[in-house]
């Protein structure tokens, strides 16, 4: 049984997946802002990533820094197989819950 | 982005571009904060890097920096508390600092929440602190500005003021020849100068004006240590008899009247119809005692026959700069010896005369010192009361939370953690109170300065004093910390379990009760002392406003004129006054008009010894009586509303050529001719051997107050103005309408006759009276405010203690009622307990007030400092308020529902 994922955790994992091999903190935040319309505090961002890491759902590797960041290193995130499984489980749960309710929630202005 | 290692952009982007790192940096403090909060190593570094990169991507602008700060704070908040978990090797010290900061943040948040939950407690503590800190800071700023701060001259402590004392020990000015002898013989000073106020009429410009002037010896400015900012100072040559008249002018006069033009040096000023050459401009902000426009050297006056008369004390005071290392006592001894020699050398004029020395700084503030010190004392009491109240509130709160604290201790809350949390709470209250206190202080200070009696010295030097603020704040904070810690110590001292099982009469609880009751007694005592002071001052002002002045002060307009210059011969002045008063009396709304040398209340301008015909001259000449000589025009007594006791008043027939007459006051009649009829008797102004005219007493008038309301009436002799015409006069105009409304008409009547005669100091007599007791009024107002605040605080405190006691004893009271105690017994029980504190406090307070009475004595009039009526009234008032404060919670106690109280167990 995969770990339960909160909504923000799901969004984070999806953002990392979308960014492919370039998912470092700044881009993850931008992805959330542009695609999910979420302005996210960096405090919440990094502590949530830490939590996902603790659960074994993401891992990261170090990439060298650039002058624009005073030469400080980057951490590029990857979703682990356990992360993928957790996402899948969450999606399946949602799907089950959605099934048969589409007519109730249909957008009135198609 | 360029390569990962090279931090310098290559030249392609243009030579103007510099290293971005040097050009702009993210906010340094925020970066530092992040550095402290984020985990060490690549984790933290990468987060910081992300932030910096984005900051730069956002343009590194101000907005970007705000953004940076926001996220730095969110990261600090999130990571600050987690850091230990993620530490890659961190030092133990570092870790504990982080834990401390983390706890502090929690404590502050917790304190804010707990204050929000008990807003009335928060407001009470805030208001108490704000009032205490605000009032004490304002008053201290006042005292500091006027009394404590040194004068703005170099080494002000070496500046000594000296004058002479008449044989009765009354201060008077130094006779000019005596001053010259002092200066020639004395060694204790680096220099000795003389000076006197010398107002001038300034003419030769568009409108004649009165200017404040001072005649000084040429070394006056050297002794003060002041050099003109432009031109030259006075030289010895300027003091020689017959020297060309020269003047120094103040910077403000120079800017105002001489348009700030450096070419003003060498210009002529016409002062009292004499031309003075301006030789220099004094530095900006220079002032000696009060603002003065013009200083003149002695040249034009040094040869005056009046000045050279050794028996004439013409208004000069000496100012010396003490030699380094000498004490004022040594200087006094030397001058006394010189004065003794002079007494032997010139017995006619100098016997019995003594010298008086004082530091300039203390001389300047003599009149207000006592008022300010009493207020200062009062403010100390207020601050104490505020502190006691805060302590009481905190202890009560601590006691109420005993249970909560015990539970926390039982659940594993460390003693230190609980104690530190309580400390944070009380420090937070102190800080907030101090902040509001600054506002209170500023507002109060503005009010005080506005209310200060006219002529209070150095008032413009009064500023809100940061040291005072700090002091009051520290006092309140210390109080908050000490008493904030009290429940903390108790909480940590009591074993958790003990209190959790509601040890209702635990030792700690009893201890806190004793302490609170003790504090309450102290607070009541302090409040009583303040109330007594306020009561005494109120009675003083009441007495003063009911003093019989001897004249009718309502509907009187007064103004000063001064006839200066050669053209105002005696005859011309007399004729001018006749003409002016004829015109003024014809004005609609005017009932009568006359003139006098010195107005009542305002103080006498001319005091002189006098001799009564046929009475023995006392062996010791200094025992000759001295009287306030007062030339008046015909109609003066009627105009001002004085009462004729016997004989007649002056009429127009008492002219310059007619027989010499005098009207005396009752005081003089009693003193010189006790038990005799003075009418027809004769007296002479001056010493027995000085030539003069004998005057026949033609009338006796009732005494009027001469030197202010609180002073005894001196002997007074009124002389017809034409027989002794002075050059300074006050007009008094009795009106049927509002006196102030007639000012333009009366001034116009004067200027219609002479355009160049300055009219100044126009006041209604009511205002003269009011100004004379302004000092007392201010003391009353301040003390009253303090007393009311003290009474409020004390009663609120008392209410709090009693109410708290009732809450704690709900169970016991419930049992009593259940067992059949009547409600009035319960009422009596609670009220008695509360009142016992008030009564004990009152008793201590009365003792304290009596012990402190001598401090306020000098401010009182018509009432003693231990006036029983005042003390009884104050005690009654305090106990009444205390009774109400106890009754309300007691009444609530009787409403206790026994079944509920018992079930609560």
Contacts between the chains, C-beta under 8 A, distances in Angstrom:
chain1	res1	chain2	res2	distance
A	24	B	46	7.4
A	24	B	50	6.7
A	25	B	46	6.9
A	25	B	47	6.5
A	25	B	50	4.0
A	26	B	50	4.5
A	26	B	53	5.8
A	26	B	54	5.2
A	26	B	57	7.9
A	29	B	50	8.0
A	29	B	54	7.7
A	41	B	70	7.7
A	41	B	71	6.4
A	41	B	74	4.0
A	42	B	47	7.3
A	42	B	50	7.6
A	42	B	51	6.5
A	42	B	71	4.0
A	42	B	74	5.9
A	42	B	75	5.4
A	43	B	71	7.1
A	43	B	73	8.0
A	43	B	74	3.3
A	43	B	75	4.5
A	43	B	76	7.7
A	43	B	77	5.9
A	43	B	78	3.6
A	43	B	79	7.2
A	44	B	74	7.0
A	44	B	78	6.9
A	46	B	47	5.4
A	46	B	75	6.8
A	46	B	78	7.4
A	46	B	79	7.7
A	47	B	78	4.7
A	47	B	79	7.1
A	47	B	82	7.2
A	50	B	86	7.7
A	62	B	42	5.6
A	62	B	46	7.5
A	64	B	4	4.1
A	64	B	5	7.5
A	65	B	4	6.4
A	65	B	49	5.7
A	66	B	1	4.6
A	66	B	2	7.1
A	66	B	3	7.9
A	66	B	4	5.8
A	66	B	53	7.4
A	67	B	1	7.4
A	67	B	2	6.2
A	67	B	6	6.9
A	67	B	7	4.6
A	67	B	8	7.7
A	67	B	9	7.1
A	67	B	20	6.8
A	67	B	21	7.6
A	68	B	1	5.6
A	68	B	20	7.2
A	68	B	52	7.7
A	68	B	53	5.1
A	68	B	56	5.3
A	68	B	57	7.5
A	69	B	49	3.9
A	69	B	50	7.2
A	69	B	52	5.1
A	69	B	53	4.0
A	69	B	56	7.7
A	70	B	7	7.9
A	70	B	21	6.4
A	70	B	49	6.8
A	70	B	52	5.5
A	71	B	4	7.8
A	71	B	5	7.5
A	71	B	7	6.1
A	72	B	45	4.8
A	72	B	46	6.6
A	72	B	48	5.9
A	72	B	49	3.0
A	72	B	52	6.9
A	73	B	42	5.5
A	73	B	45	5.7
A	73	B	46	5.4
A	73	B	49	6.5
A	74	B	46	5.6
A	74	B	49	6.4
A	74	B	50	7.4
A	75	B	42	6.8
A	75	B	43	7.4
A	75	B	46	4.2
